[in-house]
Amino acid sequence: PAQGLTPQRLGRLLREAEDGDATAYYELAEEMEEKDLHYLAVLRTRKLAVARLPIEVEAADESAEAQKDKALIETWLKRDMLQLELFDMLDAIGKGVSTTEMVWDMKPDLWQPARLHWRDPRWFEFDRITGTDLLLRGGETGYGEPSPLPAGKFITHYHPSKSGLPIRSGLARIAAWGYMFKNFAIKDWVTFLESFGHPLRIGKYGPNESEENKNILHRALLELGSDAAAAFPETMSVEFVDRKAGTAPNDLWRSQAEYIDDQLSKAVLGQTNTTDAKAGGLGSGQAQVHDGVRADIEEFDAMMLAGTLNRDFVVPFVMFNHGPRQAYPRLRIGRPDEVHIAVEIDSAEKLAKIGVPIDGDEMRERAGLPAAKSPETALKPAAPPQMAENGAQDASGRSVRPEARAGVLDPLKSASGGNRPGRPALNSQGDSDGDTIDATIDEFLTDWE
């Protein structure tokens, strides 16, 4: 459908998709990703941002059964192809819906999906009455009426970009108009580049020339444009007309194509600054704002994908192996919350000093550090500083020589050396070492090198 696309054909194609026949719409959405480099780039960026996010499994409760269900899901998620399978599910971002078939490996002790296969959306159609229920085209035989999807067989991911019917909520429907007009601009641009600099060639022949000579003249005009050489009868003439003065600016079509690309970036990623550098008045703050918009979209995409997997994958997987449950594990897709571990460790240390019990293993896990393999290799707290013979230390923990300590200015002594009134002496030597200022200087120079 992308070949020779016109506004009339595009409008008719979109109306047919609304009425239940979305085959041409799905084909157009596929061709747009193949032929429009910018649309492919921004759409793939959005898919990859979610497909590579970490996945956590939350148990339904603290019971042994819930923990067993959680372990079952966690074991299955350790797959090399999981990111690619999630990427295929996110095909719904462009088309509005994607369907993934679960190929079950039914061993006696464990039923699990061995593979997740993306299926062509043309194999399915929406119920023409509700417009929301996805049906298998042709039924299970392929030749009957559309039938509901078999339970526990498909992961159907709806990814609406706007409220309304699923077939009208994909980005491809919104981007189709920009894709068509951009194609017009690029075709005109290429045509201009091919003929730019070539003069207009006008051939003239007499009223009685034969059709054969007319064809010879026409071929000669074409050869003049490409080979700059041609042969034609002497009775004919060729006129060259310089048309450079009447041509359009050479950036006219480029500006149109870049404008449409900017609109596609806004539609897919919510902003333009992460795809093309744009000068703005906010400096680096503009880039931060744009990246924040993209992060919001990523978080929402991950939340919707996790909801689909919880409904179509987790429930049947647990049910087939452990039986029905009152509550099932839940997948959580997204970046972990940012943790300021230095602040947490400092807070835990202060709380522990005042008697608040803190779980050391949990703090170690939050810091991302491994547990000690043996008591011998475990880190131990530093030994307290050694006390001097007389038990005196300075403010930094270093021992102080008795003779240096004796000369320290004592706040309980007067500047003249005697005890202040009403204050007992701190030592029996008094101030016999001389001037207190000299004694203080001697102490400061004790460790000088």
C-alpha positions in Angstrom: 0.0 0.0 0.0 2.9 2.4 0.4 3.6 2.4 -3.4 1.8 5.3 -5.0 0.2 6.4 -1.7 -2.1 9.4 -2.1 -4.2 11.2 0.5 -7.3 9.5 -1.0 -5.8 6.0 -0.8 -4.5 6.6 2.8 -7.9 7.9 4.0 -9.7 4.9 2.5 -7.1 2.5 4.0 -7.6 3.9 7.5 -11.4 3.8 7.2 -11.2 0.1 6.2 -9.1 -0.6 9.3 -11.8 0.9 11.5 -14.5 -1.2 9.8 -12.6 -4.4 10.6 -10.3 -5.0 7.6 -6.9 -3.9 8.9 -4.8 -5.9 6.5 -3.7 -3.0 4.4 -3.1 -0.8 7.5 -0.8 -3.4 9.0 1.1 -3.7 5.8 1.5 0.0 5.6 2.8 0.2 9.2 5.4 -2.5 8.3 6.5 -0.7 5.2 6.8 2.6 7.1 9.4 1.0 9.4 11.3 -0.4 6.4 11.3 2.8 4.3 11.4 5.7 6.7 14.8 5.8 8.5 13.8 8.4 11.1 10.5 6.6 12.0 12.4 3.3 12.4 15.1 5.0 14.6 12.8 6.7 17.1 10.4 3.7 17.3 13.3 1.2 17.8 14.8 3.6 20.5 11.5 3.5 22.4 11.2 -0.3 22.1 14.8 -0.9 23.2 14.5 1.4 26.2 11.9 -0.9 27.7 13.1 -4.3 26.4 16.5 -3.9 28.3 15.0 -2.8 31.6 15.5 -5.2 34.6 12.5 -7.3 35.7 11.7 -8.1 39.3 9.2 -10.7 40.6 7.1 -9.8 43.6 5.6 -12.7 45.5 1.8 -12.6 46.2 2.5 -12.9 50.0 5.0 -14.4 52.5 3.6 -17.9 52.4 5.7 -20.9 51.2 3.4 -21.4 48.2 3.8 -17.8 47.1 7.6 -18.0 47.4 7.5 -21.2 45.3 5.5 -19.5 42.6 7.9 -16.6 42.7 10.9 -18.9 42.2 9.2 -20.6 39.3 8.8 -17.3 37.4 12.4 -16.1 38.3 13.9 -19.3 37.0 12.1 -19.0 33.6 13.1 -15.3 33.2 16.7 -16.3 33.0 16.6 -16.6 29.2 19.0 -15.4 26.6 16.3 -14.4 24.2 14.0 -12.6 26.7 15.0 -9.1 25.6 14.3 -9.9 21.9 10.9 -11.5 22.8 10.0 -8.3 24.8 11.1 -6.2 21.8 8.7 -8.1 19.6 5.8 -7.6 22.0 6.4 -3.9 21.9 5.5 -3.9 18.2 2.2 -2.8 19.6 3.6 0.7 20.1 3.4 1.2 16.3 0.4 -0.9 15.3 -1.7 -0.6 18.5 -1.6 -4.4 19.2 0.8 -7.3 19.0 0.3 -11.0 19.5 2.9 -13.4 20.7 2.3 -17.2 20.7 3.6 -19.2 23.6 5.0 -22.6 22.4 4.6 -24.8 25.4 7.1 -27.5 26.4 4.9 -30.0 28.3 7.3 -32.2 30.3 5.8 -34.4 33.0 7.3 -32.4 35.9 7.1 -28.9 34.4 5.0 -27.1 31.7 6.8 -23.9 30.5 6.9 -21.8 27.3 9.9 -23.0 25.4 9.6 -20.2 22.8 7.7 -16.9 22.4 7.0 -16.3 18.7 5.8 -12.9 17.3 2.9 -13.5 15.0 1.9 -11.5 11.9 -1.0 -9.2 12.9 -2.7 -10.0 9.6 -3.6 -13.4 11.1 -6.0 -11.6 13.5 -8.9 -9.2 13.4 -10.9 -7.3 15.9 -14.5 -8.2 16.6 -16.6 -6.0 14.3 -19.3 -5.5 17.0 -17.1 -4.6 20.0 -14.0 -3.4 18.2 -11.9 -4.4 21.2 -11.8 -8.2 21.3 -9.0 -9.7 19.1 -10.1 -12.8 17.2 -8.2 -15.4 15.2 -8.9 -14.9 11.5 -10.5 -17.9 9.9 -10.8 -19.7 13.2 -8.6 -22.6 14.3 -9.0 -24.3 10.8 -8.1 -21.1 8.9 -11.2 -21.3 6.7 -14.1 -20.6 9.1 -15.4 -17.6 10.9 -13.2 -15.6 13.3 -12.9 -17.3 16.7 -11.6 -16.2 20.1 -8.0 -16.9 20.9 -7.3 -20.1 22.7 -6.7 -19.6 26.5 -3.1 -19.8 27.7 -1.8 -19.7 24.1 -1.2 -16.0 23.2 0.2 -12.9 24.9 -1.9 -10.1 23.4 -0.4 -6.7 24.2 -2.4 -3.5 23.7 -0.3 -0.4 23.7 -2.6 2.7 23.2 -1.1 6.0 22.4 -4.6 7.6 22.7 -7.9 6.7 24.1 -10.3 4.9 21.8 -10.5 1.7 19.7 -7.2 -0.3 19.7 -7.0 -0.2 15.9 -7.0 3.6 16.1 -4.5 4.0 19.0 -1.2 2.9 17.3 1.5 5.4 16.4 1.5 4.2 12.8 -1.9 5.7 12.2 -0.7 9.0 13.5 2.6 8.8 11.6 1.1 7.7 8.3 0.2 11.2 7.2 3.6 12.6 7.9 5.2 9.6 6.2 3.2 10.3 3.0 3.9 14.0 2.9 7.6 13.4 3.6 7.7 11.0 0.7 6.3 13.7 -1.6 9.0 16.1 -0.4 11.8 13.6 -0.9 10.7 12.6 -4.3 10.5 16.2 -5.4 13.9 16.8 -3.9 15.5 13.9 -5.7 13.9 15.1 -9.0 15.3 18.5 -8.4 18.8 17.2 -7.7 18.8 15.1 -10.8 18.0 18.0 -13.1 19.8 20.8 -11.2 22.2 22.6 -13.4 20.9 21.1 -16.6 19.4 23.6 -19.0 15.9 23.2 -20.4 16.3 21.6 -23.9 13.7 22.4 -26.5 13.8 20.6 -29.9 12.2 22.1 -33.0 11.2 20.3 -36.2 9.3 21.2 -39.4 5.6 20.6 -40.0 6.3 17.7 -42.4 8.7 15.7 -40.3 8.1 12.0 -40.0 7.3 10.2 -36.7 10.6 8.4 -36.9 12.5 11.8 -37.0 10.5 13.1 -34.2 11.4 10.1 -32.1 15.1 10.6 -33.0 14.9 14.2 -31.9 13.3 13.2 -28.6 16.0 10.7 -27.9 18.6 13.3 -28.7 17.2 15.7 -26.1 17.4 13.0 -23.5 20.9 12.1 -24.4 21.9 15.7 -24.2 20.8 15.7 -20.6 22.6 12.6 -19.5 25.5 12.1 -22.0 25.9 15.7 -23.3 26.1 14.2 -26.8 23.3 13.5 -29.3 22.7 13.2 -33.1 19.6 14.4 -35.0 18.8 15.4 -38.5 20.2 18.7 -39.8 16.7 20.0 -40.5 15.9 20.1 -36.8 17.2 22.4 -34.1 17.7 22.4 -30.3 17.4 25.4 -28.0 18.8 25.6 -24.5 17.0 27.7 -21.9 18.8 28.5 -18.6 16.3 28.1 -15.8 18.4 28.6 -12.7 16.9 31.9 -11.9 13.5 30.3 -11.6 14.3 27.3 -9.4 13.2 27.0 -5.8 15.6 27.3 -2.9 17.7 24.1 -2.5 16.7 23.7 1.2 12.9 23.9 0.6 12.3 20.1 0.5 14.9 19.5 3.2 13.1 21.9 5.5 9.8 20.1 4.9 11.4 16.7 5.6 13.1 17.8 8.8 9.9 19.4 10.0 8.0 16.2 9.6 10.8 14.3 11.3 10.6 16.6 14.3 6.9 15.9 14.6 7.5 12.2 14.4 10.0 12.5 17.2 7.5 14.3 19.4 4.8 11.7 18.6 7.1 8.7 19.4 9.5 10.0 22.1 7.6 13.1 23.3 10.5 15.4 22.5 13.2 16.1 19.9 16.4 16.8 21.9 17.4 13.1 22.3 17.3 12.5 18.6 18.7 15.7 17.1 20.6 18.5 18.8 18.4 21.6 19.0 19.5 25.1 20.1 17.3 26.4 22.9 17.2 29.1 25.5 17.4 26.8 28.5 20.9 25.6 28.0 21.6 22.2 29.5 18.3 22.5 31.4 16.5 22.0 28.1 18.2 18.6 27.5 17.3 17.6 31.1 13.7 18.5 30.6 13.5 16.5 27.3 15.2 13.5 28.8 12.7 13.6 31.7 9.8 13.5 29.2 11.4 10.4 27.6 11.9 8.8 31.0 8.1 9.3 31.8 7.2 7.5 28.5 9.6 4.7 29.3 8.1 4.2 32.7 4.6 4.1 31.3 5.5 1.6 28.6 7.2 -0.7 31.1 4.1 -0.6 33.3 1.8 -1.5 30.5 4.0 -4.4 29.3 4.3 -5.8 32.8 0.5 -5.7 33.1 0.1 -7.7 29.9 2.7 -10.3 31.1 1.0 -10.6 34.5 -2.3 -11.3 32.8 -1.4 -13.5 29.8 1.8 -15.2 31.0 2.2 -15.4 34.8 -1.3 -16.6 35.5 -1.4 -19.6 33.1 2.2 -20.5 33.9 1.6 -20.8 37.6 -1.8 -22.4 37.2 -0.5 -25.1 34.9 2.2 -26.1 37.3 0.9 -25.3 40.8 -2.8 -25.1 40.3 -5.2 -22.1 40.8 -4.2 -19.5 43.3 -6.0 -16.8 45.1 -3.2 -14.4 44.2 -0.4 -14.7 41.7 3.1 -13.3 41.5 3.6 -10.0 39.8 6.3 -8.8 37.4 7.7 -5.3 37.8 9.6 -3.9 34.9 11.6 -0.7 35.3 14.6 1.0 36.7 15.2 0.5 40.4 14.5 3.5 42.6 17.7 5.6 43.0 19.3 4.9 46.4 21.7 7.3 48.1 23.6 4.5 49.9 26.1 6.9 51.5 23.2 8.7 53.2 21.5 5.5 54.2 24.7 4.0 55.7 25.3 7.2 57.7 21.7 7.2 59.0 22.0 3.5 59.9 25.2 4.2 61.8 23.6 7.0 63.8 20.5 5.0 64.6 22.5 1.9 65.7 24.4 4.1 68.2 21.2 5.1 69.9 20.0 1.5 70.1 17.7 1.2 67.0 18.1 -2.3 65.6 19.2 -2.3 61.9 19.4 -5.4 59.7 23.0 -5.6 58.6 22.4 -8.1 55.8 19.7 -5.9 54.2 22.0 -2.8 54.4 24.7 -4.8 52.7 22.3 -5.9 49.9 21.1 -2.3 49.4 24.8 -1.2 49.1 25.2 -3.9 46.4 28.1 -5.7 48.2 28.6 -9.5 48.4 28.5 -11.4 51.7 31.8 -12.6 53.2 32.7 -16.1 52.0 34.3 -17.0 55.3 34.9 -15.4 58.7 38.6 -15.1 57.8 37.9 -13.0 54.7 35.3 -10.8 56.3 36.1 -7.1 56.8 36.6 -6.2 60.4 36.3 -2.8 62.2 39.5 -0.9 62.6 41.3 -1.4 66.0 41.0 1.6 68.4 44.1 3.8 68.6 46.8 2.7 71.1 46.8 4.7 74.3 50.1 6.3 75.5 51.6 5.1 78.8 50.1 8.0 80.7 46.7 7.4 78.8 46.8 10.9 77.2 45.8 11.6 73.6 45.4 14.7 71.5 42.2 15.6 69.5 43.4 13.4 66.5 43.9 10.3 68.6 47.7 10.5 68.7 49.4 9.9 72.0 50.9 13.0 73.7 54.3 12.9 75.5 54.0 13.6 79.2 56.4 16.5 79.0 54.4 18.1 76.1 51.1 17.6 77.9 52.5 19.2 81.0 53.0 22.5 79.2 49.5 22.7 77.7 47.6 25.8 78.7 45.2 24.7 81.3 41.9 26.6 81.3 41.6 26.1 85.0 44.8 28.0 85.6 45.3 31.7 85.4 47.7 33.2 82.8 50.2 34.1 85.6 50.5 30.4 86.5 48.4 30.2 89.6 45.1 28.4 90.0 42.0 30.4 89.3 39.9 31.2 92.3 37.6 28.4 93.2 39.2 25.9 90.8 41.3 22.9 91.9 44.7 22.3 90.3 44.7 19.6 87.6 48.2 18.3 88.4 50.8 18.6 91.1 53.3 20.3 88.9 51.4 23.5 88.5 53.0 25.8 85.9 56.6 25.1 86.8 57.7 24.6 83.2 57.7 28.3 82.5 55.7 30.4 80.1 52.5 28.6 79.0 52.9 30.0 75.4 56.3 28.4 75.1 54.8 25.1 76.4 52.0 25.2 73.8 54.5 25.9 71.0 56.6 22.9 72.1 53.5 20.7 71.9 52.6 21.8 68.4 56.2 21.1 67.2 56.2 17.6 68.8 55.4 15.8 65.4 57.1 18.4 63.2 59.4 17.0 60.4 
